[in-house]
């Protein structure tokens, strides 16, 4: 059975051994196991904190949370009532369909529309589809955002991001190519400093200290490399990328982060988070990422 539906999640299984698990709560991918090209043994590729809530009581600390329609604290007038990172990651999605099931891979679609909880926070008409596709060495996630308003409805303005927690030794991992890009350092102490762009000079960006950097107009392809492994992240319509790791300085203050958890992952998060997508009524925007095990 390549697709197993359970009460709280959907499990994808590939004939070559890879697998993925997606919670209906938040449409959060909480496991992706895939072999390397030189091995037949599936290995967990995502980090989920041992203290993470998986019961739908709060967003999951780890995996691939879906951030929509705001990144971080809301700043857009239509987002004023929203929690941090929006509502997609803390609402129950519905299983829509099996999109693909063949030797190349298996793919499922989850959907989310306005519900009473969301309507109290956000009144713009919308429909979301989240498509997860599993191949032997790859996982892809596609977010389809439709402005379901009438022709007189104003454009929908939103941000979107895939908050990937990639399992890797934080002190040894490097991300490239980010050299020469403008970025905003959210670890700075003052609002003025956080809003002042810096220029990336490193060939390989590390997270050996508390890191929270938003790179704008990024290349859309990133190599996440450490001594024993490598994952490539490719994106479409995600013009920005965030590199985050709290290290102990900030990680010890996160209630649902396991002790030392910050040593086990790097967040490389493609998104559209500098400015807003402006989506006219009746139209659909699609943001995609493909994660590939390279080593």
N, C-alpha and C positions, 0 to 999 in steps of 0.2 A: 504494500500500500504506500504509494509515494506521497499521499496527503492524508494525514490523520487529524481529524477534528475532535478536539476535547472540549470540555465545558468552558475552559478559560483560555485556550490557546489552540494554535494550528501548528502542526509539525510537518515539515517537508523532508523527504528522504530521497536521496539520489542513489541509483544503482551502484555507483562507484564508491559509496560509503559516506559521502558528505551529507550533512543534515542542517536544518535550521528550525528554530522555534520562535513563533511570533505570538505574544500575548494579545488577546482581543482588547484588553485595557491598554489604551495608548497606542495600539498597533506597534508595540515595542518589540523589536527583535531581541531576544534575551539569550540566544545561543546560535552560533554558527561554527560548525565543525567541518573542517576540510583538510585533506592531506596536502602535503607539499608536492611539487612536481616529481620529486625524487623518492617519495615514500607513499605507501598505501594506507598509512595509519592516519585516520582523521584526528585533528587536533583542534581544541577550542581556540577560536580566533578573537573572541570578544571577552571583555571583562565585565562581570557583574559583581558588585559588592556583596559580601556575605551578609551584610546588614540590610540589603535592599528589600523593600516591600514588594512582593509579587502578588499580593492579594487585592490589588485595586484600591488600596487606601491612600496611596500617594504615588507620584511619578517614580519610575524605576531608576535607581542609581546604577546605571551601566547599560550595556547592550547598545541599541541604536534608538534612542528616543527621537520622536518626530517633533520638531519645534515649528509651531504655526499658530497664529498669524503674526506673532511678535517674537523677536529674539531678545532675551534678557527682560528687564523691566519695560513695560509698555510706555512708548513715547508718542505714538500717533493718537490723535483725538478719538478715533473710532475704537481704539484699543484700551481706553482708560480704565475699564472695569476688569480687564483681564489679569490673570496671575502671570508671574514671570514665565517666559517661554510659551505663553498662550495656552490653548485648551486641547490641542490635538493629543498631547502626551498623557492627559489625565481624564479622558473620557472613554467610554466603552464603544469600540467599533464593532461592526457586524461583518461576519464572513459573507462575501459576495459570491465568489465563484472560483473555480479552477481555471486559470487562463491558459496554461500549457502543461502538458504531461507527455513527454517523449524522451528519447535517449539523450537529447541535448540538455534537457533540464525540466524542472517542475516549477510552476509559477501559480501564485494565488493572489486574489484581490480582496482587500478589506475596504469597507466604506464607512464614512461618517458624514452625517448631515446635522442640521440644527435640532437640538433636543431642548427640553425645558431649562436644563442647567446652562447650556451654552447661550440660549436666547436671553437669559438674565445678564449675561456678560457681553454679548456681541450680537448686534441685530442685523448685520448684513447677510443677505441670502447667499448660500454657498453649498457646494457638495465636494467632498474629498474622496478620492480613491487612492489607496496605497497598494502598489503591486510589488511583491517580493518574488524574485526569481533565483532559484538555486541551480548551479551547475557544478561540475566536479571540483573545480578550483575557484569558483566565483560565486559571489552573492551580489545581486543588484536590487536596489530599492528605487521605486519611481513614485513620486507624489504628484497626483493629478488634482489641480485646483480649478473648479468651475465656478464662475460668477453666475448664479442661477437667477439673478434679478431680471426684471423687465427692461425694455429698451430705455426707459426713463430713469432706471436705477443708476446712480453714480458708479464710476469704476471702483473696483475693490482694490484697496491698497494693503499689501501684506508683505511680511518677510517669511522665509522658510529656511530650515536647516536640518541636516541629519547629524545628530550629536553622537558620532561614532566613538565608542570606547574600545580602542584596538588593544588587544592583549599583547604587551611587549614590556621588556625591562626598561622602566622609565629613565634610568640613569645612563643607558647605553643607546637609546633609540635616537635616530635623526630623521628629519623631514626635509625633502628638497623637491623641486627647485623653487625656492622662495626668494633667492638673491635678487636685490634691486627693487623689491616690491615695497609699496607704502603700507604701513600697518599702524594700528592703534594699540597701545599697551595699557590694558585695563588693570594692571597691577599698580600703576602709578598712584600716588597718594592724593593728588588733587584732581578736580574735575577738569581744570585747564590742561594739565599734563595728559590726562586720559584722552582729551579731545585733540591733542596735537599729534599729527602723524610723524612717524619715524621711518627711516629707510633701513630695510634688512640688508646686512652686509655678509651674513654667514652663509657658507655654501650648504651646510647641513644644520638645520635649526634643532637645538636640543631643548629638553625640559628638565635640566638638572636643578633648576631653581623654580619657584612659583612662576608659572607662565600662563598668561591669558592674553593672547595676541590675535587681533582681527586684521587679516590681510585682505585688501580690496583689489578688485580687478586682477585676480590670481589666474594662473595658467589653466586650471581645471584638471590637471594631472599631477599627482603627488606620489613620491616614493617614500614609504615609511620603512626604514631599514634599521636592523640591529644585528649583532654578530651572528646569530643563528637563524635569522629569518628576514623576510621582506614581504610587504603587502603594497600593491599599487592601488591608488584611489583615482578613478576617472569620473568626471562629472559632465553633465549637460545642463545649461541654464542656471548653474550655481556659480556666480561670478566671484564670490568671496570664499575665504576659508579661515576657520578659527583653529588655533593650536592652543590646547589647554592641558595643564596638569597642576594641581594645587600644591604638590609636594607637602611635606609635613607642616610647613608654615600656615597653609590654609586648609589642608586636608584634615588635620586633626580637629578642626572646628566643624566639619561636616558630620551631622548626626548619624546619617545612614552610610557612612564610609567605614569599611572595616579597617582595623588598625594596620597601618602599613600598606593599605590598598593602593595608595598613590604611587607605590613603587612598581606596580604591575601593569600599568597601561599608559597610553597616550591618547588624548582625544584629538583627532584630526577631523574637523567638522565642516564639510562643504555646505555652503548656503548662499542665500541672497539676503544679506543683513545690513549692508550699507545702503541706505535709501530703501525704497519700496517698489515691488512689482505693482504696476497699475494695470488691472485686468478689466477690460470693458464687459458690460453685461452680455451674457450668452457665450462668452469665450472661455477657453480652458488653457491653463498654463501647466507645463510639466517640468519638474525638476528631477534629475536622475543621477544616481551614482552607481558605479560598478567597482566592487572590491575584488581584487585578484591576488591569490597567494602566489608569490613569485619564487620564494625560497622556503 
